[in-house]
């Protein structure tokens, strides 16, 4: 393999350039990069967003059946997001908050389905309130994450 540089000064400059390029590549692709970590968090949260848009078609029974499936999926997404590893402390906080949001929403959804099956109006009212409280956290949390992730 031919040498690009024949003298020592040129070889050292080339080595420095290679090392610098590798350092940039490693830092921009590794776990330590805020943008990469934000993107990994966003991959899960975007899946949840499309999931929640699937409810609303069909009879009441079908809708409640869909709600049970969504609750199951939310539990899986809470587990999935909890297993991700982040170095950024702020993103770790968002991770915990999303996992809690998904679990709270899942639990409220299950309570709503149970109340419907039992025809328990009081439990249904309580479940709807719990559901509203859980879901109300989503938009502000997403806004907060987006603001943080867009900062350099």
Number of C-alpha atoms within 10 A of each C-alpha: 3 5 7 9 12 9 9 9 10 12 14 12 12 14 12 12 12 12 12 12 12 12 11 12 11 13 14 14 13 13 17 14 15 23 18 17 22 20 12 16 21 16 12 16 21 10 12 17 11 9 14 15 8 12 15 13 9 10 9 11 12 13 16 21 14 19 21 20 17 21 22 17 17 25 20 16 20 25 14 12 21 16 10 13 14 20 12 14 9 13 19 17 11 17 22 13 17 23 21 16 21 25 21 21 26 25 21 24 25 21 20 26 22 17 19 17 12 11 11 12 12 10 17 20 13 15 23 17 14 19 20 13 15 20 15 13 14 18 10 10 15 15 11 12 18 13 10 15 17 10 8 6
